[in-house]
Amino acid sequence: MDSSLSWSDLNPFAIQQLIDGLVGDNPELITDKKSLKSIFSCIDLTTLESTDNEEKIIQFCQKAIAFAEKGLPFPAAVCVYPPFVRSVKKYLYGTGISVAAATGYFPSGQSPLFLKKEEVKYALDEGADEVDFVISRGKFLECEYNYIHDEIASVKQLTKTLPLKVILETGDLKTFDNIKKASEIAISAGADFIKTSTGKILPAATEEAAFVMIHVIHDHYLVTGKRIGFKPSGGITGTLQALRYYLMVRLILGEEWLSKDLFRIGASRLADQLAIELSA
């Protein structure tokens, strides 16, 4: 992007034009099985429903394992609410699939920080390998930027070397400048990944928000040499849709980002769609 422009200079149509110029419209990419397998191996297979229970969670874990029995890669992680972390950890033992916990009083983020930290501690004690943490958007929109930084930093102190994926909920942030600001705060506070959305509001993941976030990651890398991961999540169900995010990451950040260590997609139905495409 032209460095003389700020994100406030661009409207959604202008950013979408930039994205289309970058990744194009290539339906033939669906036949690129190497890329599809790479995407599959970066999926955080996710169930975060009010109706989740032990029986459903076990069936979900069985689904994750069954993909590999069909010759597909394992997904990168299974993402659940904290009360189910122990069961998932036990069921997936030996598979190499990580267990991610959705925290921060997901999805609203509306809770005092000390309770959020207790929730994260609980998830870690139950065996979580990764933590997805949603920021307090209300505080952000009040311009309480130090609060946002400090809550993320305090959670990173708990997760230590384990991956911390910070959820911005870009649909609540409204403007591209806000998305840029929240991305920068999350990274400066210790986020290992920045993630678009909870998937519980509309809009969820959008290409425009992703474009802004990926550029923040790129700029941070140029200055510091440190790679930060990116996770689009919410409403990503189609193969071509997933490929466009994958291409944005590859073309802006580089091939080094195309592994589960630096790229994730939060999804459930997408895995089924990719399985169909890969078995065709």
Secondary structure, DSSP 8 states (H G I E B T S, - for coil): --TT--GGG--HHHHHHHHHHHH---GGGGG-HHHHHHHHTTEEEE---TT--HHHHHHHHHHHHHHHHTT----SEEEE-GGGHHHHHHHTTTS--EEEEEESSTTT--S-HHHHHHHHHHHHHTT-SEEEEE--HHHHHTT-HHHHHHHHHHHHHHHTTS-EEEE--HHHH-SHHHHHHHHHHHHHTT-SEEE---SSSSS-S-HHHHHHHHHHHHHHHHHH----EEE-BSS---HHHHHHHHHHHHHHT-GGG-STTTB-EEESHHHHHHHHHHH-
